[in-house]
């Protein structure tokens, strides 16, 4: 599956009977007590309980999308003969090839998943995030049931479903590639041999690049850190992303809604890619004593930039907020909160 993290604004409840630990507060009240687990699975088909998981990828982040750790494992199914050709065309599953790549048994896979989860999350509550979440949750449920375990040991009973969240923001494409195209996010490989749960989970966990006042986006988080004289931690500072101010997103969606010719995919971004280092340089101008902890390069550098040709053709408009001016607005907003004791 192709997945991309969008605004976290809508939850889908998945019913379960296993007991879960009581949490001290909801994410809005105690965000530091929560993590997100972006999950993607590959399977031998579409029917949970008949078809099986053959791999799973997990990217664990905080609520701001800062990566805490990632995990991937291949799983040897008990009934490989049930594999659908459609599934094989997507993920290139072959039982002998899986053995050669040291795929684990169901029991071993469960233990590895639990060990990864406990090592990263500790006593924090974790929300699962997935594209078409009922599919991933159902297969994960059957995997754990096969080992006489419950996946509720790991995740809260609320689950975040990405297409539902995208739909609420006016993005009605149900295919992951449609959303990655709209948001200017690099998609995962479409070559079957390279298409795995971890490539999907990594796309899912790419931090959305909308920023604005009163948000928990990376720019707002760094501004709050600077105001409290706390160090900013960053890595892959040479990666480039298309950051767009929230006010421009709102205006762009309204203009598209009012355009009768608007149809299909329309990219909505600033049309300009900025390095992560550019944010630090701008903040340093406003906070001369800015503390920065450079963690170096943790993974491959990323680059994204939206093509606004269609947006401009349809609406005669393009986003107006310059990057530095948008950051200045966030700084003024956060300073106001400090002065007002909020």
C-alpha positions as CSV (number, residue, x, y, z in Angstrom):
1,X,0.0,0.0,0.0
2,X,1.1,3.6,-0.6
3,X,0.4,5.8,2.4
4,X,1.1,9.4,3.5
5,X,0.7,11.2,6.7
6,X,-1.9,14.0,6.5
7,X,-3.5,16.2,9.2
8,X,-4.4,14.2,12.3
9,X,-8.0,15.2,12.8
10,X,-10.2,12.2,12.5
11,X,-10.3,8.8,14.4
12,X,-11.8,5.5,13.5
13,X,-12.6,3.2,16.4
14,X,-11.8,-0.5,16.1
15,X,-13.7,-2.6,18.6
16,X,-11.9,-5.1,20.8
17,X,-12.5,-7.0,24.0
18,X,-9.0,-7.2,25.4
19,X,-8.3,-5.0,28.4
20,X,-6.0,-2.0,27.9
21,X,-4.1,0.0,30.4
22,X,-5.7,3.3,31.6
23,X,-3.9,6.3,30.3
24,X,-3.4,9.5,32.4
25,X,-4.6,11.9,29.7
26,X,-5.6,12.1,26.0
27,X,-3.0,13.2,23.3
28,X,-4.4,16.8,23.4
29,X,-3.7,17.0,27.1
30,X,-0.4,15.1,27.4
31,X,1.2,14.8,24.0
32,X,4.5,13.7,25.4
33,X,2.8,10.6,26.8
34,X,1.8,9.3,23.3
35,X,3.5,8.0,20.2
36,X,2.3,7.1,16.7
37,X,3.0,3.8,15.0
38,X,2.8,4.1,11.2
39,X,2.1,0.5,10.0
40,X,1.9,-1.2,6.6
41,X,1.6,-4.9,5.9
42,X,1.9,-7.1,2.9
43,X,-0.2,-10.2,2.6
44,X,-1.0,-13.2,0.4
45,X,-4.4,-11.8,-0.4
46,X,-7.3,-9.7,0.8
47,X,-9.2,-12.0,3.3
48,X,-7.9,-11.9,6.9
49,X,-7.9,-15.3,8.5
50,X,-7.6,-17.1,5.1
51,X,-4.8,-15.1,3.7
52,X,-1.8,-14.2,5.8
53,X,0.8,-11.5,6.5
54,X,4.1,-11.9,4.8
55,X,5.8,-8.8,6.1
56,X,5.2,-5.8,8.3
57,X,6.9,-2.4,8.5
58,X,6.5,0.0,11.5
59,X,7.8,3.5,11.9
60,X,7.4,4.9,15.4
61,X,7.2,8.7,15.8
62,X,6.2,11.2,18.4
63,X,3.0,13.3,17.7
64,X,5.1,15.8,15.7
65,X,6.3,13.1,13.4
66,X,9.9,12.9,14.7
67,X,11.0,9.4,14.1
68,X,11.8,7.3,17.2
69,X,12.6,4.0,15.5
70,X,11.7,1.7,12.6
71,X,11.1,-2.0,12.3
72,X,10.7,-4.5,9.5
73,X,10.3,-8.3,9.4
74,X,9.4,-10.9,6.8
75,X,7.0,-13.6,8.0
76,X,6.8,-17.1,6.6
77,X,3.0,-17.9,6.1
78,X,1.6,-21.3,7.0
79,X,-0.5,-21.6,3.8
80,X,1.6,-20.1,1.0
81,X,-0.5,-22.0,-1.6
82,X,-3.4,-19.6,-0.8
83,X,-1.5,-16.7,-2.3
84,X,-3.6,-14.7,-4.8
85,X,-1.9,-13.7,-8.1
86,X,-2.9,-10.1,-7.6
87,X,-1.1,-10.0,-4.3
88,X,2.0,-11.7,-5.8
89,X,2.1,-9.1,-8.5
90,X,2.2,-6.4,-5.9
91,X,4.8,-7.8,-3.4
92,X,6.6,-10.6,-5.4
93,X,5.9,-13.2,-2.6
94,X,7.5,-16.6,-3.2
95,X,7.7,-19.1,-0.3
96,X,11.2,-20.4,-1.3
97,X,12.5,-16.8,-1.8
98,X,11.1,-15.9,1.7
99,X,13.0,-18.8,3.2
100,X,16.2,-17.6,1.5
101,X,15.7,-14.2,3.0
102,X,15.3,-15.7,6.5
103,X,11.6,-15.0,7.0
104,X,10.6,-15.7,10.5
105,X,7.9,-18.0,11.9
106,X,4.7,-16.5,13.2
107,X,5.8,-16.9,16.8
108,X,9.2,-15.4,16.2
109,X,7.6,-12.5,14.3
110,X,5.3,-11.7,17.2
111,X,8.1,-11.6,19.7
112,X,10.2,-9.3,17.5
113,X,7.2,-6.9,17.0
114,X,6.5,-6.8,20.8
115,X,10.2,-6.4,21.6
116,X,10.5,-3.4,19.2
117,X,7.4,-1.8,20.5
118,X,8.4,-2.1,24.2
119,X,11.9,-0.9,23.5
120,X,10.6,2.3,21.9
121,X,7.3,3.0,23.6
122,X,8.1,2.0,27.2
123,X,5.0,3.0,29.2
124,X,3.7,5.5,26.6
125,X,0.4,4.9,24.8
126,X,0.6,4.3,21.1
127,X,-1.9,5.1,18.3
128,X,-1.7,2.9,15.2
129,X,-1.8,4.9,11.9
130,X,-2.5,3.1,8.7
131,X,-3.8,3.5,5.1
132,X,-7.2,1.7,5.0
133,X,-6.6,0.9,8.7
134,X,-9.2,-1.9,9.1
135,X,-7.2,-4.0,6.6
136,X,-3.9,-3.7,8.5
137,X,-5.6,-4.0,11.9
138,X,-7.5,-7.2,10.8
139,X,-4.3,-8.9,9.5
140,X,-2.3,-7.9,12.6
141,X,-5.2,-9.2,14.8
142,X,-5.1,-12.6,13.0
143,X,-1.3,-12.8,13.3
144,X,-1.4,-12.3,17.0
145,X,-4.3,-14.6,17.5
146,X,-2.3,-17.3,15.7
147,X,0.2,-17.0,18.5
148,X,-2.5,-16.9,21.3
149,X,-1.7,-13.2,21.8
150,X,-3.5,-9.9,21.3
151,X,-2.2,-6.9,19.4
152,X,-4.1,-4.8,22.0
153,X,-1.0,-5.4,24.2
154,X,0.7,-2.8,22.0
155,X,-1.8,-0.3,20.6
156,X,-4.6,1.9,21.9
157,X,-8.1,0.9,20.7
158,X,-8.4,4.2,18.7
159,X,-6.8,4.0,15.3
160,X,-6.0,6.8,12.8
161,X,-7.1,6.0,9.3
162,X,-5.4,8.1,6.6
163,X,-7.9,8.1,3.8
164,X,-10.6,9.2,6.3
165,X,-8.5,12.1,7.4
166,X,-7.7,13.0,3.9
167,X,-11.4,12.9,2.9
168,X,-12.2,15.3,5.8
169,X,-9.7,17.8,4.3
170,X,-11.4,17.6,0.8
171,X,-8.9,15.1,-0.7
172,X,-11.2,12.5,-2.1
173,X,-8.6,10.2,-3.8
174,X,-8.6,6.8,-2.2
175,X,-5.3,5.6,-3.8
176,X,-2.2,6.4,-1.9
177,X,-0.4,7.6,-5.0
178,X,-3.1,10.2,-5.5
179,X,-2.4,11.7,-2.1
180,X,1.4,11.6,-2.4
181,X,1.1,13.4,-5.8
182,X,-1.2,16.1,-4.3
183,X,1.0,16.7,-1.3
184,X,4.3,16.5,-3.1
185,X,5.5,13.6,-1.1
186,X,7.9,11.0,-2.5
187,X,5.9,7.7,-3.1
188,X,7.1,4.2,-2.4
189,X,8.5,1.9,-5.1
190,X,6.1,0.2,-7.4
191,X,8.4,-2.6,-8.4
192,X,7.1,-5.7,-6.7
193,X,10.5,-6.9,-5.4
194,X,11.0,-3.5,-3.7
195,X,7.5,-3.1,-2.4
196,X,7.4,-4.0,1.3
197,X,5.7,-3.1,4.5
198,X,8.5,-0.8,5.5
199,X,8.5,1.2,2.3
200,X,4.8,1.8,2.8
201,X,5.3,2.7,6.5
202,X,8.0,5.2,5.6
203,X,5.8,7.0,3.1
204,X,3.1,7.0,5.8
205,X,5.4,8.6,8.3
206,X,6.8,11.4,6.2
207,X,6.0,14.6,8.1
208,X,3.3,16.6,6.5
209,X,4.7,20.0,5.6
210,X,1.8,22.3,6.4
211,X,2.7,24.8,9.1
212,X,0.8,27.5,10.9
213,X,-0.2,29.2,14.1
214,X,-1.3,27.1,17.0
215,X,-0.2,23.9,15.3
216,X,2.1,21.0,16.3
217,X,4.0,21.1,13.1
218,X,7.8,20.9,13.2
219,X,8.3,24.7,12.7
220,X,5.9,25.5,15.5
221,X,7.6,23.0,17.7
222,X,11.0,24.4,17.1
223,X,9.8,27.9,17.7
224,X,8.4,26.8,21.1
225,X,11.8,25.2,21.9
226,X,13.6,28.4,21.0
227,X,11.3,30.5,23.2
228,X,11.9,28.2,26.2
229,X,15.7,28.1,25.5
230,X,15.6,24.4,24.7
231,X,17.8,22.8,22.1
232,X,16.4,21.9,18.7
233,X,17.3,18.4,17.5
234,X,17.5,17.8,13.8
235,X,19.0,15.4,11.3
236,X,19.2,15.3,7.5
237,X,19.4,19.1,7.5
238,X,20.1,19.1,3.8
239,X,16.8,17.4,2.9
240,X,14.4,19.7,1.0
241,X,10.7,20.0,1.4
242,X,7.8,22.1,0.1
243,X,6.5,23.8,3.2
244,X,3.1,25.6,2.8
245,X,1.5,28.0,5.3
246,X,-1.9,26.8,6.7
247,X,-3.7,30.0,5.6
248,X,-2.6,29.3,2.0
249,X,-3.9,25.8,2.2
250,X,-7.3,27.0,3.4
251,X,-7.5,29.6,0.6
252,X,-6.3,27.1,-2.0
253,X,-9.0,24.6,-1.1
254,X,-11.7,27.3,-1.2
255,X,-10.6,28.5,-4.6
256,X,-10.6,24.9,-6.0
257,X,-14.1,24.3,-4.5
258,X,-15.3,27.4,-6.3
259,X,-13.8,26.3,-9.7
260,X,-16.2,24.2,-11.8
261,X,-13.4,22.9,-14.0
262,X,-11.4,21.5,-11.1
263,X,-11.1,17.8,-11.3
264,X,-8.6,15.0,-10.8
265,X,-5.3,15.6,-9.1
266,X,-4.3,19.2,-8.2
267,X,-1.1,19.8,-6.3
268,X,-1.4,22.3,-3.4
269,X,2.0,23.4,-2.1
270,X,4.2,26.5,-2.1
271,X,6.0,25.4,-5.3
272,X,9.4,26.1,-3.6
273,X,11.6,23.5,-1.8
274,X,13.5,24.6,1.3
275,X,16.2,22.8,3.1
276,X,15.6,21.9,6.8
277,X,18.7,24.0,7.4
278,X,16.9,27.0,6.0
279,X,14.4,26.9,8.9
280,X,17.3,26.9,11.4
281,X,19.0,29.8,9.7
282,X,15.7,31.9,9.8
283,X,15.1,31.0,13.5
284,X,18.7,32.0,14.3
285,X,18.0,35.5,13.1
286,X,15.1,35.8,15.6
287,X,16.8,33.9,18.4
288,X,20.6,34.8,18.4
289,X,21.2,32.2,21.2
290,X,19.5,29.4,19.4
291,X,20.6,26.0,20.6
292,X,20.8,23.3,17.9
293,X,21.8,19.7,18.3
294,X,22.7,18.3,14.9
295,X,22.3,14.5,14.9
296,X,23.8,14.2,11.4
297,X,22.4,12.0,8.6
298,X,20.1,9.2,9.8
299,X,18.7,8.0,6.5
300,X,18.6,8.9,2.8
301,X,18.0,12.5,2.1
302,X,14.5,13.5,0.9
303,X,13.4,16.1,-1.6
304,X,9.9,17.2,-2.6
305,X,8.4,20.2,-4.4
306,X,4.8,20.6,-5.7
307,X,4.2,21.4,-9.3
308,X,1.6,24.2,-9.3
309,X,1.0,24.4,-13.0
310,X,-2.6,22.9,-12.8
311,X,-3.5,24.9,-9.7
312,X,-2.5,28.2,-11.3
313,X,-4.3,27.3,-14.6
314,X,-7.5,26.5,-12.8
315,X,-7.6,29.3,-10.2
316,X,-5.3,32.0,-11.5
317,X,-3.8,31.9,-7.9
318,X,-0.8,30.6,-6.2
319,X,0.2,30.6,-2.4
320,X,1.2,34.1,-1.3
321,X,2.9,33.6,2.1
322,X,6.7,33.7,1.7
323,X,8.5,31.1,3.8
324,X,10.2,33.5,6.2
325,X,7.1,35.6,6.6
326,X,5.1,32.5,7.5
327,X,7.7,31.6,10.1
328,X,7.6,35.1,11.5
329,X,3.8,34.8,11.9
330,X,4.4,31.6,13.9
331,X,7.0,33.3,16.1
332,X,4.7,36.2,16.8
333,X,1.9,33.9,17.7
334,X,4.0,31.8,20.0
335,X,5.5,34.8,21.7
336,X,1.9,36.1,22.3
337,X,1.0,32.9,24.0
338,X,4.0,33.2,26.3
339,X,3.1,36.9,27.2
340,X,-0.5,35.9,27.9
341,X,0.5,33.0,30.0
342,X,-1.1,30.4,27.8
